[in-house]
Amino acid sequence: MKQKTTIEKYEVLSHTGNDTPSAYINIRKGQKIYAKYLQPDLVHALHALRNSRKDRYLWVDAICVDQSDYLEKNCQIELMADIYGAAQRVCVWLGEDDASSKTAIAFIKSHVLAFLPFDDLCNTPRASENWSALCNFMQRPWFTKRWAVQEIALAQNVLLYCGDDNIAWSDFAMAVEYLKEMEKHTPCLHEVIDLGEYQISAWFEHISALRATLLIDAVGKVFHGCTSHTTISYDPGSDPDSADSSESEFEGDGSDAAYVSEHAASSDSDAGSENEAPEKPNIPSAMVKVSQAIICRLKFVTDLS
């Protein structure tokens, strides 16, 4: 009798990934520890996504696809619809948090999602700071990522992460749609609010022109055009949302290893002994169906000794 394959429940990490791989995570295989070099922002994302109570299974393009093997990349790209569609959640990494991003997310959750009238949103004691932070948040680079439309459209559930803060895509999109609808009946922000020290540049004058709004509109058009017989595909040759989109996350970045689920990605910055350079893992690449998808197991490790 054929043994049934157990499929781990996993999440997908979506990120911009345009930096040079100059930071690394630790990969533990048996008693050996290897170093996997990645973009610093991606390492920050993995740190933020660790779960101190249990392992977390992630599909991350820069780790799970051999970027130097075009045959493997093409095969994995063809599986994107399955990989994103079967994931429990797509975790979108917007970057590290700062005072502005924290203000923006708090403003969305406490004020915008309360569906307060526009006058109330503009007349709070910190109105200028809140609006400036929100506009900056909606201009983060990920919102113009080349394949963001497909990734959102294919996902069962999406959570936006900015450092330690997060907000559900559905809540964020609802808040933006609410603001966009109010914008139709109100003047530009600079005509309503005394911005003081929180100046908003010309491109922030209309909520509808911000990067996040354009992405939400594009995703909405995808769903509006879908019928019960429509299949959303992941088209590696398309550039659906913006001429200002970032480079494809599947462009070669010097990575040369694919990792299966038993290779645990540690967040510790040290690998091996302090006098030795981290070893480079020699792990064969793999091209698999989504039922055997290459995923990494993110372990919360505080002491590798």
Buried (B, 14 or more C-beta within 10 A) or exposed (E): EEEEEEEEEBBBBBBBBBBEBEBBBBBBBEEEBBBBBBBBBBBBBBBBBBEEEEBBBBBBBBBBBBBBBEEBBEBBBBBBBBBBBBBEBBBBBBBBBBEBBBBBBBBBBEBBBEEBEBEEBBEBEBBBBBBBBBBBBBBBBBBBBBBBBBBBBBBEEBBBBBBEBBBEBEBBBBBBBBBBEBBEEBEBBBEBBEBEEBEBEEEBBEBBBBBBBBBBBBBBBBEEEEEEEEEBEBEBEEEBBBEEBBEBBBEEBEBBBBBBBEBBBBBBEEBBEEEEEBEEBEBEBBBBEBEEBBBBBBBBBEEEE
